[in-house]
Amino acid sequence: MTKITFITSDNESITVEGHSGSVMQLAVQHGIKGIDGDCGGVCSCATCHVHVAEDYFEKTGQAGDIEKDMLEFEDNVSEFSRLSCQLEINDSLDGLVLTVAK
């Protein structure tokens, strides 16, 4: 199981475990505040915007072109921004820390 910690806008730290699917799906399943996934994970709404903790960014890698295009329309974008629908759960993400974008 891969453990992922979400830091909500209320500064609440919530750690959940998953073994497959997207990080967005995992967040929605566990009711993580601020992760809506309105488009169902097809990278067309940016309601799953997160900031990857700098120490883990190398593990997630850079956003793809479509993801970058979506992030251009989002507020509070940083160099560590990702859409959680584009992050697939795997063993290398174990311990990942994500801050939900405001």
WOLIN-V826530 format. One record per residue. N is the residue number from 1. RES is the residue in one letter. PHI is phi in whole degrees, 0 to 359 (none if undefined). NEAR is the number of other ideal C-beta (glycine too) atoms within 10 Angstrom. Layout:
N | RES | PHI | NEAR
N | RES | PHI | NEAR
//
This chain:
1 | M | none | 10
2 | T | 259 | 18
3 | K | 265 | 13
4 | I | 231 | 26
5 | T | 253 | 15
6 | F | 252 | 24
7 | I | 253 | 18
8 | T | 277 | 15
9 | S | 295 | 11
10 | D | 273 | 9
11 | N | 64 | 7
12 | E | 273 | 11
13 | S | 260 | 11
14 | I | 234 | 15
15 | T | 254 | 12
16 | V | 231 | 17
17 | E | 237 | 12
18 | G | 210 | 19
19 | H | 231 | 10
20 | S | 201 | 10
21 | G | 87 | 14
22 | S | 269 | 19
23 | V | 297 | 30
24 | M | 298 | 25
25 | Q | 300 | 20
26 | L | 299 | 22
27 | A | 296 | 26
28 | V | 296 | 20
29 | Q | 301 | 12
30 | H | 258 | 15
31 | G | 65 | 9
32 | I | 292 | 25
33 | K | 298 | 13
34 | G | 99 | 18
35 | I | 252 | 24
36 | D | 259 | 15
37 | G | 61 | 20
38 | D | 303 | 10
39 | C | 273 | 16
40 | G | 81 | 11
41 | G | 99 | 19
42 | V | 258 | 10
43 | C | 63 | 18
44 | S | 229 | 13
45 | C | 221 | 18
46 | A | 65 | 22
47 | T | 274 | 18
48 | C | 231 | 30
49 | H | 295 | 26
50 | V | 225 | 28
51 | H | 249 | 20
52 | V | 280 | 24
53 | A | 303 | 17
54 | E | 309 | 11
55 | D | 296 | 10
56 | Y | 252 | 18
57 | F | 298 | 15
58 | E | 299 | 10
59 | K | 291 | 15
60 | T | 274 | 21
61 | G | 79 | 11
62 | Q | 283 | 11
63 | A | 291 | 18
64 | G | 285 | 13
65 | D | 299 | 8
66 | I | 295 | 13
67 | E | 296 | 17
68 | K | 300 | 13
69 | D | 299 | 12
70 | M | 295 | 21
71 | L | 292 | 18
72 | E | 300 | 8
73 | F | 268 | 9
74 | E | 265 | 14
75 | D | 278 | 8
76 | N | 59 | 10
77 | V | 280 | 16
78 | S | 229 | 12
79 | E | 294 | 9
80 | F | 253 | 15
81 | S | 287 | 18
82 | R | 214 | 24
83 | L | 264 | 29
84 | S | 293 | 27
85 | C | 290 | 29
86 | Q | 262 | 20
87 | L | 255 | 24
88 | E | 272 | 12
89 | I | 293 | 20
90 | N | 205 | 12
91 | D | 300 | 8
92 | S | 290 | 12
93 | L | 270 | 19
94 | D | 304 | 14
95 | G | 93 | 14
96 | L | 305 | 23
97 | V | 241 | 18
98 | L | 235 | 26
99 | T | 258 | 21
100 | V | 292 | 21
101 | A | 292 | 23
102 | K | 276 | 10
//
